[in-house]
Amino acid sequence: MSEKPWGGRFESPTNEFVEAFNASIDVDARMYAEDIAGSRAHARMLCQQGILSQEDLDAILSGLDEISGEIERGEFEFTIALEDVHMNIESRLTARIGDAGKRLHTARSRNDQVATDTRLYLRGRTDTIVAHLRKVQRVLVELADRHADTIMPGFTHLQTAQPVTLGHHLLAYVEMFERDAGRFLDARTRMNRCPLGSAALAGTTFAIDREMTAAELGFDGPTANSLDAVSDRDFIMELLAAASICAVHLSRLSEELILWMSAQFRFIDLPDAFCTGSSIMPQKKNPDMPELVRGKAGRIIGGLVAMLITVKGLPLAYNKDMQEDKGAVFDALDNLQGSLRVFGDMLPGMRVNTEIMHKAAASGFATATDLADALVRAGVPFREAHEIVGKSVAYCIREAIELHMMDAGACAAIDPRLTAAMVGALSVESCVSARNHIGGTAPAQVRAQVSAWQNRLEQLNA
């Protein structure tokens, strides 16, 4: 019983299975550096406030340094009997330095300790995720620059709609990932408040300096309400929401790569290093990494749903249910980071079949809207122009030709206002180049956006 920090109240030991079921050390051991950093800051504050002696502080700091080294060298033995990373480190500290280690927990609780450690850890993970997002953006911008003139079919409902450039298509994902980075950075700002000093739920009777600990740990300041500080898990839900949306964007890109690599499209080929074969079909080259990333999205979204459901019925303040928070967010961020790394490493080696893309864009009546626009410029109301072109498409389907192949007789038979010159001027190149405005798919606009993104990403990297 003496090993338990709360053992004084109990007369019998914890059930062996319950002890294992209750422990979180298998999940939260990864926060050891943050736990040690929080303890250092707390000890220094206690000493400054005259609550801890300089001798005790020196012993605590030295002991924590030694424990940090033990963990990093793989010499530290975590045990479920001590439940979590906090008690494992505190117990080892006390074993090394004696009573000074027992004084470290003055004016704090595991409730504010875990809230602080988790924020510190997730703050660092957020920065890492954003760095991976920036790498994927840089890769996509480089590809967009290379393929500013590469014409491909644009789709709605997965049906050929209008021709676009591959560069324009890839830049759409750069925009998505920019919003993802913004969501992570917004969440980081809100999480960057220090709960340490809130103790169990009501604060402490000791004259502590919460501003000092917050500043030492790099927080923007202390949390304002002790009840909220130990029970708030909004920052975890925000990160899970940001991770889920980002995973959805990766999943959409994955789905397109999977389609584009299929024999029916043949738009691209992914590097061998990111694909696998079949144990029975020797011809197969499977886009396993995009498929796996697509699958990871469901797992990440599941973490968000699990966390929302866990928190929704909890009264203030801390409840043991909250122990489930770290497993959900750690797993989600691990998988999101892996997914982003895969894309950052895989996309530079992607080969694009430009001729096949161009041929696909030139078929399927992708220039129909431009023919309608030509009729409008000739004075035909758009709704009438739409109907004329619809009839033209129906005619071409029957004759197995493309719009630009219609002769003067066919045009006149459909509508006297439709001319052979109009249909003869149609080309995917002219259709793409005509959309030369902000946000348009024209190569000139793609290059302008590439330049803007290169400048922005360079500034962010500086």
TIFINU-355851 format. One record per residue (C-alpha): residue number from 1; residue in three letters; x, z, y. Coordinates in Angstrom, 3 decimals, padded with zeros to 6 digits, always signed. Each point is the difference from the previous one (the first is absolute). Layout:
N
   k   r     east       up    north
 NUM ALA        X        Z        Y
...
This chain:
462
   k   r     east       up    north
   1 MET +000.000 +000.000 +000.000
   2 SER +002.889 +000.629 +002.385
   3 GLU +000.718 -003.748 +000.190
   4 LYS -003.341 -000.702 +001.656
   5 PRO -000.114 +000.301 +003.793
   6 TRP -003.506 +001.408 -000.335
   7 GLY +000.620 +002.056 -003.160
   8 GLY -000.545 +003.422 +001.540
   9 ARG -003.770 -000.365 -000.100
  10 PHE -000.150 -000.941 -003.685
  11 GLU +000.294 +002.082 -003.142
  12 SER +000.392 -002.730 -002.602
  13 PRO +002.009 -003.231 -000.085
  14 THR -001.413 -003.438 +000.630
  15 ASN -001.351 -001.859 -003.009
  16 GLU +002.721 -002.353 -001.243
  17 PHE -002.150 -003.117 +000.228
  18 VAL -001.379 +001.025 +003.390
  19 GLU +003.546 +000.483 +001.247
  20 ALA +000.863 -003.574 -000.906
  21 PHE -003.329 -001.381 +001.241
  22 ASN +000.372 +001.862 +003.292
  23 ALA +003.574 -001.087 +000.721
  24 SER +000.772 -002.831 +002.416
  25 ILE +003.769 -000.038 -000.313
  26 ASP -000.029 -003.311 -001.877
  27 VAL -001.541 -001.579 +003.099
  28 ASP +001.373 +001.919 +002.969
  29 ALA +003.629 +000.446 -001.096
  30 ARG +000.768 -003.184 +001.922
  31 MET -000.630 +001.947 +003.227
  32 TYR +002.967 +002.317 -000.550
  33 ALA +001.938 -001.294 +003.026
  34 GLU -003.001 +000.494 +002.272
  35 ASP -000.641 +003.478 -001.423
  36 ILE +003.590 +001.011 +000.650
  37 ALA -000.099 -001.484 +003.514
  38 GLY -003.185 +001.948 +000.759
  39 SER +001.530 +003.220 -001.298
  40 ARG +003.115 -000.498 +002.112
  41 ALA -002.064 -000.495 +003.134
  42 HIS -002.231 +002.971 -000.813
  43 ALA +002.995 +002.271 -000.643
  44 ARG +001.687 -000.989 +003.253
  45 MET -003.194 +000.700 +001.907
  46 LEU -000.423 +003.409 -001.663
  47 CYS +003.553 +000.892 +000.955
  48 GLN -000.439 -001.103 +003.600
  49 GLN -003.139 +002.129 +000.226
  50 GLY +001.821 +003.048 -001.354
  51 ILE -002.065 +000.021 -003.211
  52 LEU +002.978 -000.940 -002.169
  53 SER +003.603 +001.195 +000.431
  54 GLN +002.862 -002.389 +000.628
  55 GLU +001.549 +001.154 -003.275
  56 ASP -003.163 -000.869 -001.901
  57 LEU -000.228 -003.354 +001.774
  58 ASP +003.575 -000.902 -000.921
  59 ALA -000.645 +000.912 -003.626
  60 ILE -003.248 -002.001 -000.091
  61 LEU +001.532 -003.120 +001.537
  62 SER +003.021 +000.168 -002.297
  63 GLY -002.212 +000.549 -003.039
  64 LEU -002.284 -002.884 +000.910
  65 ASP +003.006 -002.296 +000.400
  66 GLU +001.202 +000.965 -003.472
  67 ILE -003.459 -000.559 -001.498
  68 SER -000.240 -003.402 +001.664
  69 GLY +003.310 -000.945 -001.594
  70 GLU -001.158 +001.227 -003.394
  71 ILE -003.140 -002.128 +000.175
  72 GLU +001.838 -003.100 +001.140
  73 ARG +002.552 +000.387 -002.788
  74 GLY -002.781 +000.432 -002.568
  75 GLU +001.046 +003.592 -000.784
  76 PHE -003.170 +001.717 +001.224
  77 GLU -002.533 +000.937 -002.664
  78 PHE -003.589 -000.221 +001.236
  79 THR -002.478 +002.066 -001.998
  80 ILE -003.785 -000.112 -000.215
  81 ALA -000.045 +003.799 -000.173
  82 LEU +000.688 -000.070 +003.741
  83 GLU -002.764 -002.571 +000.561
  84 ASP +001.370 -002.080 +002.847
  85 VAL +003.073 -001.117 +001.905
  86 HIS -000.392 +002.780 +002.571
  87 MET +000.161 +002.883 -002.466
  88 ASN +002.685 -001.651 -002.120
  89 ILE +002.308 -000.230 +002.999
  90 GLU -000.891 +003.438 +001.361
  91 SER +000.536 +001.632 -003.388
  92 ARG +003.394 -001.677 -000.398
  93 LEU +000.942 +001.048 +003.531
  94 THR -000.887 +003.622 -000.696
  95 ALA +001.986 -000.087 -003.227
  96 ARG +003.031 -001.236 +001.925
  97 ILE -000.107 +002.147 +003.154
  98 GLY -002.237 +002.964 -000.843
  99 ASP -002.354 +001.682 +002.464
 100 ALA +000.724 -002.454 +002.799
 101 GLY -001.747 -002.641 -002.099
 102 LYS -003.058 +002.229 -000.283
 103 ARG -000.194 +000.287 +003.793
 104 LEU -000.151 -003.750 +000.543
 105 HIS -003.735 -000.166 -000.661
 106 THR -000.797 +002.385 +002.848
 107 ALA -002.673 -001.446 +002.339
 108 ARG -000.829 -002.988 -002.162
 109 SER -002.140 -000.879 -003.020
 110 ARG +000.235 -002.684 -002.620
 111 ASN -003.054 -001.447 +001.749
 112 ASP +001.805 -000.845 +003.226
 113 GLN +003.213 -000.639 -001.925
 114 VAL -001.492 -002.732 -002.190
 115 ALA -001.847 -001.520 +002.959
 116 THR +003.295 -000.196 +001.892
 117 ASP +002.031 -001.335 -002.937
 118 THR -002.586 -002.669 -000.756
 119 ARG -000.099 -001.207 +003.594
 120 LEU +003.787 -000.135 +000.144
 121 TYR +000.213 -001.912 -003.254
 122 LEU -002.775 -002.454 +000.817
 123 ARG +001.420 -000.575 +003.463
 124 GLY +003.173 -001.278 -001.617
 125 ARG -001.909 -002.055 -002.559
 126 THR -002.047 -001.554 +002.799
 127 ASP +003.178 -001.155 +001.733
 128 THR +001.212 -001.532 -003.276
 129 ILE -003.288 -001.840 -000.578
 130 VAL +000.075 -001.424 +003.529
 131 ALA +003.597 -001.162 -000.548
 132 HIS -001.094 -001.835 -003.160
 133 LEU -002.920 -001.546 +001.900
 134 ARG +002.410 -001.263 +002.650
 135 LYS +002.177 -001.593 -002.682
 136 VAL -002.970 -001.847 -001.489
 137 GLN -000.989 -001.150 +003.484
 138 ARG +003.499 -001.330 +000.662
 139 VAL -000.044 -001.934 -003.267
 140 LEU -003.421 -001.486 +000.758
 141 VAL +001.047 -000.961 +003.536
 142 GLU +003.090 -001.744 -001.372
 143 LEU -002.140 -001.910 -002.489
 144 ALA -002.496 -000.877 +002.734
 145 ASP +002.814 -001.410 +002.113
 146 ARG +001.199 -002.081 -002.933
 147 HIS -003.511 -001.286 -000.697
 148 ALA -001.410 -000.424 +003.500
 149 ASP -000.676 -003.681 -000.827
 150 THR -000.938 +000.420 -003.663
 151 ILE -003.629 -001.035 -000.291
 152 MET -002.297 +001.572 -002.552
 153 PRO -003.756 +000.287 -000.466
 154 GLY -001.668 +002.946 +001.656
 155 PHE -002.846 +001.490 -001.981
 156 THR -003.286 +001.771 +000.496
 157 HIS -001.908 +001.080 -003.120
 158 LEU +003.127 -001.316 -001.788
 159 GLN -001.252 -003.490 +000.886
 160 THR +002.073 -002.404 +002.061
 161 ALA -000.940 +000.579 +003.630
 162 GLN +002.545 -001.319 +002.523
 163 PRO +003.704 -000.806 -000.109
 164 VAL +002.338 +002.705 +001.219
 165 THR +003.730 +000.578 -000.087
 166 LEU +001.574 +002.304 -002.530
 167 GLY +001.810 +001.680 +002.876
 168 HIS -003.320 +000.818 +001.620
 169 HIS -001.354 +001.344 -003.284
 170 LEU +002.998 +002.282 -000.528
 171 LEU -000.162 +001.312 +003.561
 172 ALA -003.520 +001.233 -000.724
 173 TYR +001.568 +002.547 -002.357
 174 VAL +002.588 +000.946 +002.619
 175 GLU -002.935 +000.986 +002.222
 176 MET -001.604 +002.008 -002.807
 177 PHE +003.213 +001.878 -000.720
 178 GLU +000.421 +000.715 +003.702
 179 ARG -003.361 +001.753 +000.021
 180 ASP +001.055 +001.858 -003.132
 181 ALA +003.166 +001.198 +001.710
 182 GLY -002.105 +001.091 +002.974
 183 ARG -002.295 +002.043 -002.222
 184 PHE +002.949 +001.757 -001.633
 185 LEU +001.615 +000.720 +003.354
 186 ASP -003.285 +001.314 +001.428
 187 ALA -000.375 +002.303 -002.993
 188 ARG +003.591 +001.146 +000.446
 189 THR -000.705 +001.003 +003.584
 190 ARG -002.962 +002.148 -001.002
 191 MET +001.812 +001.622 -002.927
 192 ASN +003.001 +000.926 +002.145
 193 ARG -001.203 +003.518 +000.856
 194 CYS +001.558 +003.050 -001.594
 195 PRO -002.251 +002.385 -001.972
 196 LEU +002.805 +002.530 -000.580
 197 GLY -001.000 +003.387 +001.398
 198 SER -003.672 -000.408 -000.842
 199 ALA +000.702 +002.149 -003.076
 200 ALA -002.861 +000.248 -002.505
 201 LEU -002.778 -000.918 +002.431
 202 ALA -000.071 +002.353 +003.012
 203 GLY +003.555 +000.010 +001.304
 204 THR +002.335 +003.008 -000.154
 205 THR +000.449 +003.367 +001.689
 206 PHE +003.689 -000.701 +000.619
 207 ALA +001.168 -001.300 +003.376
 208 ILE +001.077 -003.428 -001.219
 209 ASP +001.021 -003.059 +002.029
 210 ARG -001.876 -002.957 -001.423
 211 GLU +001.311 -002.365 +002.655
 212 MET +003.527 +000.659 -001.235
 213 THR -000.692 -000.828 -003.646
 214 ALA -002.022 -003.063 +000.968
 215 ALA +002.829 -001.333 +002.167
 216 GLU +002.689 +000.685 -002.613
 217 LEU -001.973 -001.922 -002.622
 218 GLY -000.597 -002.972 +002.280
 219 PHE -003.715 +000.567 +000.527
 220 ASP -001.706 -000.790 +003.297
 221 GLY -001.236 +003.579 +000.126
 222 PRO -001.813 +002.656 -002.017
 223 THR -003.533 -000.410 -001.289
 224 ALA -002.602 +001.600 +002.264
 225 ASN -002.249 +001.757 -002.518
 226 SER +001.266 +001.977 -002.990
 227 LEU -003.126 -000.598 -002.101
 228 ASP +000.176 -003.722 +000.550
 229 ALA +003.771 -000.074 -000.509
 230 VAL -000.074 +001.285 -003.578
 231 SER -003.160 -001.820 -001.082
 232 ASP +000.489 -003.351 +001.753
 233 ARG +000.637 -002.894 -002.345
 234 ASP -001.117 -002.698 +002.412
 235 PHE +003.569 -001.226 +000.264
 236 ILE +000.070 -000.636 -003.751
 237 MET -003.340 -001.782 +000.055
 238 GLU +001.192 -002.114 +002.926
 239 LEU +003.148 -000.999 -001.841
 240 LEU -002.001 -000.819 -003.114
 241 ALA -002.395 -002.099 +002.078
 242 ALA +002.899 -001.839 +001.638
 243 ALA +001.623 -000.482 -003.413
 244 SER -003.250 -001.285 -001.480
 245 ILE -000.527 -002.588 +002.723
 246 CYS +003.623 -001.113 -000.272
 247 ALA -000.361 -000.251 -003.780
 248 VAL -003.094 -002.160 +000.484
 249 HIS +002.012 -002.353 +002.216
 250 LEU +002.739 -000.183 -002.608
 251 SER -002.623 -000.609 -002.663
 252 ARG -001.494 -002.911 +001.943
 253 LEU +003.432 -001.559 +000.431
 254 SER +000.692 +000.622 -003.682
 255 GLU -003.202 -001.785 -000.982
 256 GLU +000.972 -003.027 +002.078
 257 LEU +003.478 -000.150 -001.499
 258 ILE -001.511 +000.243 -003.478
 259 LEU -002.407 -002.855 +000.753
 260 TRP +002.643 -002.111 +001.706
 261 MET +002.366 +000.353 -002.960
 262 SER -002.628 -001.076 -002.527
 263 ALA +000.120 -003.442 -001.626
 264 GLN -003.191 -000.888 +001.867
 265 PHE +001.660 +000.538 +003.413
 266 ARG +003.789 -000.270 -000.514
 267 PHE +000.535 +000.842 +003.686
 268 ILE +002.861 +002.427 -000.631
 269 ASP +002.410 +001.311 -002.591
 270 LEU +001.161 +003.609 +000.036
 271 PRO +003.547 +001.024 -000.975
 272 ASP +000.590 +000.537 -003.710
 273 ALA +001.231 +003.526 +000.700
 274 PHE -003.525 +001.008 +001.043
 275 CYS -001.877 -001.684 -002.847
 276 THR -000.268 +000.440 -003.756
 277 GLY -000.783 -002.194 -002.973
 278 SER -002.310 +000.192 -002.971
 279 SER +000.837 +001.413 -003.416
 280 ILE -001.907 -002.858 -001.645
 281 MET -000.264 -002.878 +002.501
 282 PRO +003.501 -001.239 +000.871
 283 GLN -001.145 -002.098 +002.975
 284 LYS -001.369 +002.930 +001.984
 285 LYS +001.426 +001.342 +003.259
 286 ASN -002.246 +002.826 +001.112
 287 PRO -000.125 +001.334 +003.587
 288 ASP +000.078 +003.572 -001.264
 289 MET +001.228 +001.653 +003.191
 290 PRO -002.846 -001.272 +002.194
 291 GLU -002.414 +000.878 -002.794
 292 LEU +001.418 +003.518 -000.234
 293 VAL -000.152 +000.465 +003.769
 294 ARG -003.606 -001.173 -000.080
 295 GLY -000.667 +002.630 -002.659
 296 LYS +001.791 +002.737 +001.933
 297 ALA -002.515 -000.425 +002.821
 298 GLY -002.738 +001.477 -002.184
 299 ARG +002.165 +002.985 -000.815
 300 ILE +000.837 +000.629 +003.649
 301 ILE -003.640 -000.291 +001.064
 302 GLY -000.850 +002.425 -002.801
 303 GLY +002.292 +002.555 +001.602
 304 LEU -001.918 -000.249 +003.270
 305 VAL -003.353 +000.394 -001.743
 306 ALA +001.271 +002.978 -002.008
 307 MET +001.290 +001.737 +003.122
 308 LEU -003.188 -000.560 +001.988
 309 ILE -002.081 +001.408 -002.831
 310 THR +002.343 +002.972 -000.478
 311 VAL -000.194 +001.068 +003.629
 312 LYS -003.609 -000.780 +000.813
 313 GLY -001.463 +003.288 -001.300
 314 LEU +002.782 +002.448 +000.844
 315 PRO -000.723 +002.944 +002.297
 316 LEU +002.717 +001.256 +002.344
 317 ALA +002.760 +000.792 -000.535
 318 TYR +002.363 -000.675 -002.912
 319 ASN -001.421 -000.627 -003.480
 320 LYS +001.864 -000.709 -003.225
 321 ASP -001.679 -003.417 -000.165
 322 MET +002.453 -001.047 +002.701
 323 GLN +002.809 +000.090 -002.536
 324 GLU -001.309 -003.396 -001.150
 325 ASP +000.858 -001.567 +003.354
 326 LYS +003.667 -000.651 -000.617
 327 GLY -000.413 -001.750 -003.342
 328 ALA -002.411 -002.472 +001.566
 329 VAL +002.038 -000.832 +003.087
 330 PHE +003.398 +000.035 -001.710
 331 ASP -001.220 -002.412 -002.661
 332 ALA -001.601 -002.276 +002.585
 333 LEU +003.067 -000.157 +002.223
 334 ASP +002.329 -000.482 -002.972
 335 ASN -002.025 -002.972 -001.174
 336 LEU -000.459 -001.455 +003.470
 337 GLN +003.702 +000.266 +000.715
 338 GLY +000.786 -001.702 -003.304
 339 SER -002.490 -002.761 +000.751
 340 LEU +001.486 -000.634 +003.431
 341 ARG +003.502 -000.045 -001.438
 342 VAL -001.047 -002.583 -002.591
 343 PHE -001.361 -002.291 +002.710
 344 GLY +002.978 +000.492 +002.292
 345 ASP +002.363 -000.976 -002.815
 346 MET -002.147 -002.690 -001.657
 347 LEU -001.266 -002.135 +002.868
 348 PRO +003.384 -001.281 +001.269
 349 GLY +000.473 -001.781 -003.344
 350 MET -003.447 -001.621 -000.054
 351 ARG +000.150 -003.804 -000.316
 352 VAL -002.718 -002.023 +001.722
 353 ASN -001.239 -003.340 -001.345
 354 THR -000.639 -001.589 +003.379
 355 GLU -001.101 -003.395 -001.331
 356 ILE -002.618 +001.523 -002.286
 357 MET -001.271 +002.176 +002.836
 358 HIS -000.254 -003.009 +002.299
 359 LYS -001.827 -002.064 -002.611
 360 ALA -002.486 +002.829 -000.546
 361 ALA -000.599 +000.283 +003.742
 362 ALA -000.636 -003.746 +000.254
 363 SER -002.736 +000.151 -002.632
 364 GLY -003.257 +001.906 -000.107
 365 PHE -001.187 -001.294 +003.406
 366 ALA +002.024 +002.571 +001.951
 367 THR -000.171 -002.235 +003.090
 368 ALA -003.811 -000.004 +000.157
 369 THR -000.222 +002.452 +002.900
 370 ASP +002.380 -002.155 +002.044
 371 LEU -002.213 -003.028 -000.600
 372 ALA -002.964 +002.005 +001.270
 373 ASP +002.069 +000.964 +003.059
 374 ALA +000.786 -003.679 +000.627
 375 LEU -003.724 -000.784 -000.017
 376 VAL -000.645 +002.855 +002.444
 377 ARG +002.641 -001.416 +002.351
 378 ALA -001.910 -003.292 -000.190
 379 GLY -003.108 +001.776 +001.252
 380 VAL -001.733 +000.890 -003.277
 381 PRO -001.501 +003.522 -000.062
 382 PHE +001.919 +002.160 -002.469
 383 ARG -002.937 +000.615 -002.343
 384 GLU -000.589 -003.739 -000.262
 385 ALA +003.711 -000.601 -000.475
 386 HIS -000.002 +002.599 -002.780
 387 GLU -002.793 -001.858 -001.807
 388 ILE +001.693 -003.387 +000.408
 389 VAL +003.241 +001.293 -001.476
 390 GLY -001.891 +001.713 -002.817
 391 LYS -001.555 -003.345 -000.915
 392 SER +003.436 -001.601 +000.241
 393 VAL +001.430 +002.530 -002.429
 394 ALA -002.852 -000.615 -002.415
 395 TYR +000.695 -003.741 +000.198
 396 CYS +003.720 +000.517 -000.641
 397 ILE -000.717 +002.199 -003.013
 398 ARG -002.154 -002.756 -001.480
 399 GLU +002.667 -002.595 +000.686
 400 ALA +002.910 +002.268 -001.013
 401 ILE +001.850 -000.546 +003.268
 402 GLU +001.189 +002.176 +002.896
 403 LEU -001.544 -000.040 +003.473
 404 HIS +002.799 -002.022 +001.607
 405 MET -000.614 -002.792 -002.544
 406 MET -003.531 -000.819 +001.232
 407 ASP -000.325 -003.509 +001.424
 408 ALA -002.026 -001.101 +003.028
 409 GLY -002.982 -001.039 -002.089
 410 ALA -000.249 +003.349 -001.730
 411 CYS +000.311 +001.825 +003.309
 412 ALA -002.705 -002.086 +001.670
 413 ALA -002.350 +000.439 -002.976
 414 ILE +000.197 +003.774 +000.352
 415 ASP -000.318 +000.082 +003.799
 416 PRO +000.792 -002.597 +002.695
 417 ARG +001.864 +002.645 +001.999
 418 LEU +002.507 +000.484 -002.837
 419 THR +002.852 -002.516 +000.298
 420 ALA +002.831 -001.133 -002.218
 421 ALA +002.416 +000.974 +002.767
 422 MET -001.185 +003.594 -000.216
 423 VAL +000.483 +000.259 -003.741
 424 GLY +003.205 -002.033 +000.081
 425 ALA +001.584 +002.465 +002.407
 426 LEU -000.488 +002.888 -002.396
 427 SER +003.120 +001.567 -001.532
 428 VAL +000.940 +003.509 -000.980
 429 GLU +002.936 -000.189 +002.418
 430 SER -002.220 -000.810 +002.969
 431 CYS -002.538 +002.632 -001.031
 432 VAL +002.662 +002.693 -000.149
 433 SER +001.768 -001.030 +003.197
 434 ALA -003.294 -000.123 +001.939
 435 ARG -000.480 +003.753 -000.428
 436 ASN +002.645 +000.753 +002.562
 437 HIS -001.210 +003.201 +001.605
 438 ILE +000.737 +003.713 -000.355
 439 GLY -000.749 +000.943 -003.567
 440 GLY -000.232 -003.622 -001.134
 441 THR +001.727 -001.596 -002.966
 442 ALA +001.939 -002.694 +001.918
 443 PRO +003.727 +000.025 -000.810
 444 ALA +000.795 +000.640 +003.659
 445 GLN -002.175 +003.116 -000.052
 446 VAL +001.500 +001.160 -003.286
 447 ARG +003.502 -000.295 +001.451
 448 ALA -001.068 +001.883 +003.117
 449 GLN -001.405 +002.792 -002.131
 450 VAL +003.118 +000.018 -002.187
 451 SER +002.149 +000.403 +003.095
 452 ALA -002.184 +002.812 +001.311
 453 TRP +000.122 +001.797 -003.334
 454 GLN +003.753 -000.438 -000.334
 455 ASN +000.466 +001.608 +003.415
 456 ARG -002.374 +002.851 -000.785
 457 LEU +001.517 +000.776 -003.393
 458 GLU +003.502 -000.169 +001.462
 459 GLN -000.977 +002.520 +002.691
 460 LEU -001.572 +002.309 -002.595
 461 ASN +003.171 -000.200 -002.063
 462 ALA +002.269 +000.776 +002.952
